[in-house]
Amino acid sequence: MRSLLGRLWNNTFHLEGKFIRTSWQLFVPGKVSLEFFKGKQDRYPHPIRMFAIVMFLFLFLLNTILKQRESGGDGGLIQYETRMSGTSGDSIISHQKFSEYERLKYGAMLHDLRSDYERMPADWKTPQAEQMVDSLLLLFSSRYMLGSTGIVDSLLQGPLDSIGFGMGMGRGGFGGVQVASLDLVRYSPEEIIQRYHITHWLEKLVLRQGIKSYKNPEGFIHAGIGSLTWAILALIAGMSGILALLYGRQNRYYVEHFIFLLHFHTGGMLLLLVAILGNLFGIWGPGVIGMAAFLPIPGMYFALKRYYGQGWFKTLIKWQIYSFFYLIAFVLLFVLGMAAVFALY
């Protein structure tokens, strides 16, 4: 079993000496790609396998950090602490964590409790009963941070009155839908679509997925992170075509540009991975993470200079052209990727 599991580990992750050696050499712009096309492929892991390993480690770390933030009450979740005394005099601390939707749900419960009380027989609503109900509702409101004033009407006016879903494409197109907060809590997306008489397929999609992401924002974020690998591969494929046009006179194969960008992005992700790990272990501050995210921008200039071997001025011009198209492609793929995640997750 030890031999079998060891072989599985090596074949899957290829984490032996040349992986470690390649990891450090990727920090030198263009070096690994030059050596790879000089016929030294056996010294390095397969470029796609190397990229997949680094992306797996990076996404695993990113998802782990996000889950820790969610469990700790960060990232848009509200952490609430209550202290209760037991019969023995010991103090018991209770931690509660809830999202904005859960807070909205508790507000709807508060509204329903008040409405149910108002429908009680008149002779039941004595001053003592009124005071008791108000006190209970006030405690409920305080426990879930709903505010100590405006308890009865908190969901009937102000910012909690309704939630908007949609993009509003103007006259003739589909517009946004305002869903009452109480309806959002009480009904499923399909029931809301029927109650609001929504017929346009795009409005249905936006509303259905919008409600889903509103109720579970963390799930939407994790789905977006999961699509990052395919977005970067699509970006590399597209920008390889740009490099093929910029360096057309060198008569290189498309795969040469593709592997060059694959190595470069793998090195960038690895640099960011090391920066995040160092910050988690307290080796350096968060400023190093920002520096690691910025360094690939000038690093691409030196990578182009080393790999394609042209002069400094020519490389500068082509680097600027590359950066311009890279920014456009990055924004476009990010928008399309998030739209796809929104529609399918």
C-alpha positions as CSV (number, residue, x, y, z in Angstrom):
1,M,0.0,0.0,0.0
2,R,2.9,2.4,0.8
3,S,4.4,1.8,-2.7
4,L,1.0,2.1,-4.4
5,L,0.0,5.3,-2.6
6,G,3.5,6.8,-3.2
7,R,3.2,6.0,-6.9
8,L,-0.2,7.6,-7.0
9,W,1.2,10.7,-5.3
10,N,4.1,11.0,-7.7
11,N,2.0,10.4,-10.8
12,T,-0.7,12.8,-9.8
13,F,1.2,15.7,-8.4
14,H,4.8,15.0,-9.7
15,L,6.2,16.5,-6.5
16,E,9.8,15.4,-6.8
17,G,13.1,17.2,-7.2
18,K,12.4,18.7,-10.6
19,F,9.1,20.2,-9.4
20,I,10.9,22.1,-6.7
21,R,13.7,23.1,-9.0
22,T,11.2,24.3,-11.6
23,S,9.3,26.2,-9.0
24,W,12.3,28.4,-8.2
25,Q,13.3,28.8,-11.8
26,L,9.8,30.1,-12.7
27,F,10.6,33.2,-10.7
28,V,13.2,34.1,-13.4
29,P,11.2,35.5,-16.3
30,G,11.4,33.4,-19.4
31,K,14.1,31.0,-18.2
32,V,12.0,27.8,-18.0
33,S,10.4,28.4,-21.5
34,L,13.9,29.0,-23.1
35,E,15.3,25.8,-21.5
36,F,12.2,23.9,-22.4
37,F,12.5,24.7,-26.2
38,K,16.2,24.0,-26.2
39,G,15.4,20.3,-25.9
40,K,15.6,20.0,-22.1
41,Q,11.9,19.0,-21.6
42,D,12.9,16.0,-19.4
43,R,14.3,18.4,-16.8
44,Y,10.9,20.0,-16.2
45,P,7.4,18.8,-15.4
46,H,4.9,18.9,-18.2
47,P,3.8,22.6,-18.4
48,I,0.1,21.9,-18.2
49,R,0.6,19.5,-15.2
50,M,2.8,22.1,-13.5
51,F,0.1,24.8,-14.1
52,A,-2.6,22.4,-12.8
53,I,-0.7,21.6,-9.6
54,V,0.0,25.3,-8.7
55,M,-3.6,26.3,-9.5
56,F,-4.9,23.5,-7.4
57,L,-2.8,24.6,-4.4
58,F,-3.7,28.2,-4.9
59,L,-7.4,27.6,-5.2
60,F,-7.3,25.2,-2.2
61,L,-5.6,27.8,-0.1
62,L,-7.9,30.6,-1.2
63,N,-11.0,28.5,-0.5
64,T,-9.6,27.5,2.9
65,I,-9.0,31.2,3.9
66,L,-12.5,32.1,2.8
67,K,-14.1,29.3,4.8
68,Q,-12.1,30.4,7.9
69,R,-13.3,34.0,7.4
70,E,-16.9,32.8,7.1
71,S,-16.7,30.6,10.2
72,G,-15.1,33.5,12.1
73,G,-17.8,36.0,11.2
74,D,-15.9,38.0,8.6
75,G,-16.8,38.4,4.9
76,G,-20.2,40.0,5.4
77,L,-21.4,37.7,8.1
78,I,-22.4,39.2,11.5
79,Q,-21.0,37.7,14.6
80,Y,-23.1,38.1,17.7
81,E,-22.2,37.1,21.2
82,T,-24.6,36.6,24.1
83,R,-23.8,35.8,27.8
84,M,-26.1,33.7,29.9
85,S,-25.8,32.9,33.6
86,G,-26.5,29.3,34.8
87,T,-28.1,28.3,38.0
88,S,-24.6,27.8,39.5
89,G,-23.6,31.3,38.7
90,D,-21.3,30.2,35.9
91,S,-21.3,32.4,32.8
92,I,-22.0,30.7,29.4
93,I,-21.1,32.5,26.2
94,S,-23.1,31.7,23.1
95,H,-21.8,32.7,19.7
96,Q,-24.2,33.3,16.8
97,K,-23.4,33.9,13.2
98,F,-25.9,34.9,10.6
99,S,-25.9,36.5,7.1
100,E,-27.9,39.5,5.8
101,Y,-30.6,37.1,4.5
102,E,-30.9,35.4,7.9
103,R,-31.2,38.8,9.5
104,L,-34.0,39.6,7.1
105,K,-35.6,36.3,7.9
106,Y,-35.6,37.1,11.6
107,G,-37.0,40.5,10.8
108,A,-39.9,38.8,9.0
109,M,-40.5,36.6,12.0
110,L,-40.6,39.7,14.2
111,H,-43.1,41.3,11.9
112,D,-45.3,38.1,11.9
113,L,-45.2,38.0,15.7
114,R,-46.4,41.5,16.0
115,S,-49.1,41.0,13.3
116,D,-50.3,37.8,15.1
117,Y,-50.6,39.8,18.4
118,E,-52.6,42.5,16.7
119,R,-55.2,39.9,15.6
120,M,-55.8,38.7,19.1
121,P,-59.1,39.6,20.8
122,A,-59.3,43.1,22.2
123,D,-59.9,42.0,25.8
124,W,-56.6,40.0,25.7
125,K,-54.5,43.0,24.9
126,T,-54.2,44.4,28.4
127,P,-51.6,47.0,29.3
128,Q,-49.6,44.2,31.0
129,A,-49.8,42.0,27.9
130,E,-48.8,44.9,25.7
131,Q,-45.8,45.6,27.8
132,M,-44.8,42.0,27.9
133,V,-45.1,41.6,24.1
134,D,-43.1,44.8,23.5
135,S,-40.4,43.6,25.8
136,L,-40.2,40.2,24.1
137,L,-40.0,41.8,20.6
138,L,-37.4,44.2,21.8
139,L,-35.2,41.4,23.2
140,F,-35.7,39.4,19.9
141,S,-34.8,42.5,17.9
142,S,-31.7,43.1,20.0
143,R,-30.5,39.5,19.8
144,Y,-30.5,39.6,16.0
145,M,-29.3,43.2,15.7
146,L,-32.5,44.4,14.1
147,G,-32.5,47.7,15.9
148,S,-34.3,48.8,19.0
149,T,-36.7,51.2,17.2
150,G,-39.2,50.8,14.5
151,I,-39.7,47.1,15.3
152,V,-43.2,46.8,13.9
153,D,-42.6,48.6,10.6
154,S,-38.9,47.6,10.1
155,L,-39.8,45.5,7.1
156,L,-42.5,47.7,5.7
157,Q,-40.5,50.9,5.1
158,G,-36.9,52.0,4.6
159,P,-34.0,50.0,3.1
160,L,-35.5,46.6,4.1
161,D,-38.8,47.2,2.3
162,S,-37.7,45.3,-0.9
163,I,-34.7,43.8,-2.6
164,G,-33.9,44.6,-6.3
165,F,-32.9,41.9,-8.7
166,G,-32.0,42.6,-12.4
167,M,-30.0,44.9,-14.5
168,G,-32.5,47.2,-16.2
169,M,-31.7,47.2,-19.9
170,G,-34.0,50.2,-20.8
171,R,-37.1,50.5,-22.8
172,G,-38.0,47.4,-24.7
173,G,-35.6,45.3,-22.7
174,F,-36.0,43.4,-19.5
175,G,-35.8,45.5,-16.3
176,G,-35.1,44.9,-12.7
177,V,-37.6,43.3,-10.3
178,Q,-38.3,44.6,-6.8
179,V,-39.2,41.8,-4.5
180,A,-40.8,42.6,-1.2
181,S,-38.7,41.4,1.8
182,L,-41.5,39.4,3.3
183,D,-42.1,37.6,0.0
184,L,-38.4,36.9,-0.3
185,V,-38.5,35.1,3.0
186,R,-41.8,33.4,2.7
187,Y,-41.8,32.1,-0.9
188,S,-39.4,30.1,-3.1
189,P,-38.0,31.6,-6.3
190,E,-40.5,29.8,-8.5
191,E,-43.4,31.0,-6.3
192,I,-42.1,34.5,-6.5
193,I,-41.9,34.3,-10.3
194,Q,-45.5,33.2,-10.4
195,R,-46.8,35.8,-7.9
196,Y,-45.0,38.6,-9.7
197,H,-46.2,37.4,-13.2
198,I,-42.7,37.3,-14.6
199,T,-42.7,35.8,-18.1
200,H,-39.4,36.9,-19.8
201,W,-36.9,34.0,-19.7
202,L,-34.0,36.3,-18.8
203,E,-35.8,38.0,-16.0
204,K,-36.7,34.5,-14.6
205,L,-33.0,33.5,-14.8
206,V,-31.7,36.7,-13.2
207,L,-34.4,36.6,-10.4
208,R,-33.9,32.8,-9.7
209,Q,-30.1,33.0,-9.5
210,G,-30.2,36.4,-7.8
211,I,-32.3,35.1,-5.0
212,K,-30.0,32.0,-4.7
213,S,-26.9,34.1,-4.5
214,Y,-28.5,36.5,-2.0
215,K,-29.4,33.7,0.3
216,N,-26.1,32.0,-0.1
217,P,-23.4,34.6,-1.1
218,E,-20.6,32.3,0.0
219,G,-21.6,29.6,-2.4
220,F,-21.5,32.1,-5.3
221,I,-18.0,33.3,-4.3
222,H,-16.7,29.7,-4.1
223,A,-18.3,28.9,-7.5
224,G,-16.5,31.9,-9.0
225,I,-13.2,30.9,-7.5
226,G,-13.7,27.4,-9.0
227,S,-14.0,28.8,-12.5
228,L,-10.7,30.7,-12.2
229,T,-8.7,27.9,-13.8
230,W,-10.7,27.9,-17.0
231,A,-10.7,31.7,-17.2
232,I,-6.9,31.8,-16.9
233,L,-6.5,29.1,-19.5
234,A,-8.8,31.0,-21.9
235,L,-6.8,34.1,-21.2
236,I,-3.6,32.4,-22.0
237,A,-5.0,30.9,-25.2
238,G,-6.2,34.3,-26.4
239,M,-3.1,36.2,-25.5
240,S,-0.9,33.5,-27.2
241,G,-2.6,34.6,-30.4
242,I,-1.7,38.3,-29.7
243,L,2.0,37.3,-29.2
244,A,1.9,35.3,-32.4
245,L,0.9,38.5,-34.2
246,L,3.4,40.7,-32.4
247,Y,6.3,38.2,-33.1
248,G,5.1,36.9,-36.5
249,R,8.5,37.5,-38.2
250,Q,10.1,35.0,-35.9
251,N,8.0,32.2,-37.5
252,R,7.3,30.5,-34.1
253,Y,4.6,27.9,-33.6
254,Y,1.5,28.9,-31.6
255,V,2.4,26.3,-29.0
256,E,5.7,28.2,-28.2
257,H,3.7,31.3,-27.3
258,F,1.2,29.2,-25.4
259,I,3.8,27.4,-23.2
260,F,5.7,30.7,-22.6
261,L,2.5,32.2,-21.2
262,L,1.6,29.0,-19.3
263,H,5.0,29.1,-17.6
264,F,4.7,32.8,-16.8
265,H,1.2,32.5,-15.3
266,T,2.3,29.5,-13.3
267,G,5.1,31.5,-11.9
268,G,2.8,34.4,-11.1
269,M,0.4,32.2,-9.2
270,L,3.2,30.5,-7.4
271,L,4.6,33.8,-6.3
272,L,1.2,34.9,-5.0
273,L,0.8,31.5,-3.2
274,V,4.1,32.0,-1.4
275,A,3.2,35.6,-0.4
276,I,-0.2,34.5,1.0
277,L,1.4,31.6,2.9
278,G,4.0,33.9,4.4
279,N,1.4,36.3,5.5
280,L,-0.7,33.5,7.1
281,F,2.3,32.3,9.1
282,G,3.2,35.8,10.2
283,I,6.5,36.0,8.2
284,W,5.6,39.3,6.5
285,G,2.7,41.7,6.3
286,P,-0.2,42.0,3.8
287,G,1.8,44.5,1.8
288,V,3.9,41.6,0.4
289,I,0.8,40.1,-1.1
290,G,0.1,43.3,-3.0
291,M,3.7,43.4,-4.2
292,A,3.4,39.8,-5.4
293,A,0.3,40.7,-7.3
294,F,2.0,43.7,-9.0
295,L,5.4,42.2,-9.9
296,P,4.1,40.1,-12.8
297,I,3.3,43.3,-14.7
298,P,6.9,44.6,-15.1
299,G,8.0,40.9,-15.0
300,M,6.3,40.3,-18.3
301,Y,8.6,42.9,-19.9
302,F,11.7,41.1,-18.9
303,A,10.2,37.8,-19.8
304,L,9.5,39.0,-23.3
305,K,13.0,40.4,-23.6
306,R,14.6,37.2,-22.5
307,Y,12.4,34.8,-24.4
308,Y,12.1,36.6,-27.8
309,G,15.5,38.2,-27.7
310,Q,14.6,41.6,-29.2
311,G,15.9,45.0,-28.2
312,W,14.8,46.9,-25.2
313,F,12.9,49.6,-27.1
314,K,11.1,47.1,-29.4
315,T,10.2,44.9,-26.4
316,L,8.9,48.0,-24.6
317,I,6.5,48.8,-27.4
318,K,5.3,45.2,-27.7
319,W,5.0,44.9,-23.9
320,Q,2.7,48.0,-23.9
321,I,0.6,46.6,-26.7
322,Y,0.4,43.2,-25.0
323,S,-0.6,44.8,-21.7
324,F,-3.4,46.8,-23.4
325,F,-4.9,43.7,-24.9
326,Y,-4.3,41.7,-21.8
327,L,-6.4,44.2,-19.7
328,I,-9.2,44.1,-22.2
329,A,-9.2,40.3,-22.4
330,F,-9.0,40.0,-18.6
331,V,-12.0,42.2,-18.0
332,L,-14.0,40.6,-20.7
333,L,-13.3,37.0,-19.5
334,F,-13.9,38.0,-15.9
335,V,-17.4,39.5,-16.8
336,L,-18.3,36.5,-19.0
337,G,-17.0,34.0,-16.4
338,M,-19.0,35.6,-13.6
339,A,-22.0,35.7,-15.8
340,A,-21.6,32.0,-16.5
341,V,-21.1,31.2,-12.9
342,F,-24.2,33.3,-12.0
343,A,-26.3,31.5,-14.5
344,L,-25.1,27.9,-13.7
345,Y,-24.0,27.6,-10.1
